[in-house]
């Protein structure tokens, strides 16, 4: 039986009012009988150095960014990183976090995250070459040279610090015909010239010509140059397993080491993010073999175990076509918002509320 809640403890949500994250976490908290103090990002510095007799457990939600300009992505992310660092160092004691600022910081950097998983021998979508695991590829010409030398002719490109498919691209090059195909929701605005993030996946195709002519006339190479300038990881493009004529990957949410939610994201194209008009499906409807489900759960537990200070984590998983071998695409320390959950059972946030309520009652 749960004991009486300790009066000297307080649960805090650091986030943004009137967002789905806040609204549905508060729904879950009320259902769990948990009182939550709301702290907003616009006043976040009040949590720094504020001495209180109360112990605090803080859940950090990401800030809301209005800009769709991808070339502001690194500046915005750097600002967020600086805030997390200050929270980690200066937050008034005693304080604990559902997901620690240090843990969120590590997961914000895809390069650091993937290298940590690789070092732990956890299967991941691998870099196009070993040097690309440590250093950025500077431009399109360099990318084509690496792809040719590695005999890898299709890759995924993702900003190191992006999320939600911002700046993500899938690029294919045929070495014999010179045919290039690029799938991305990024777009160079014809009026402003800005590289913007959209909610529409576009497919560009061209024939590769001479180097100088490429520089002047290739929309694909221009886009790749702009994207790679953001600092991207470049990984091998694995063929994904299919269901009902669509390729799919999986979004898992793991909390306190348990697989709480597993959703398939089905797409007619290579990029599966749901806000690009792709299709969600509960993973149970895929009828995956029991052995594969066990491999997925084991992978999630091993991967979450690599993340110190993280109790709730979103993990994107690819199943290789035919073999169904699972590989981690990326991980997100704030990947707990899934519409297919909040509009149904809201189990992810309810579990978080129960975790935080248990802390209130600890002796």
Number of C-alpha atoms within 10 A of each C-alpha: 3 9 10 10 16 14 10 11 17 21 25 20 21 22 22 19 13 9 11 14 19 19 14 21 23 20 16 23 21 14 12 17 11 20 14 20 13 17 20 17 19 11 10 13 16 13 18 15 13 11 11 12 9 15 18 21 22 23 22 21 20 15 15 10 9 6 12 15 18 24 18 15 20 16 11 15 17 13 12 16 18 12 16 20 15 14 19 17 13 14 19 18 15 13 17 17 19 19 22 20 23 19 16 22 18 18 22 22 19 22 23 16 20 24 17 16 19 15 8 12 11 18 17 18 20 21 21 24 16 9 11 18 19 13 12 18 20 17 18 20 16 12 19 16 11 18 20 14 11 11 11 19 19 20 21 23 23 23 26 21 22 20 16 12 22 21 31 24 26 21 24 19 22 15 15 6 9 11 14 19 16 22 20 24 19 26 21 17 12 8 6 8 9 16 20 19 22 19 16 13 19 14 15 12 16 15 14 18 13 7 10 9 10 16 16 10 11 18 16 23 21 16 21 22 19 22 25 21 16 21 20 24 26 28 22 19 20 17 15 20 18 19 14 8 10 16 21 30 27 24 26 25 27 25 21 16 19 14 18 14 19 22 22 25 22 25 22 14 15 22 23 22 18 18 12 16 14 16 16 19 15 15 18 11 10 13 9 11 9 9 9 15 15 11 14 23 18 14 19 24 17 16 23 26 14 14 22 13 18 24 21 27 25 24 23 21 26 24 23 17 15 10 10 16 16 23 20 24 20 21 24 20 26 19 20 24 19 20 14 14 18 21 10 8 11 18 15 22 24 21 19 22 25 17 16 23 22 14 17 23 14 11 8
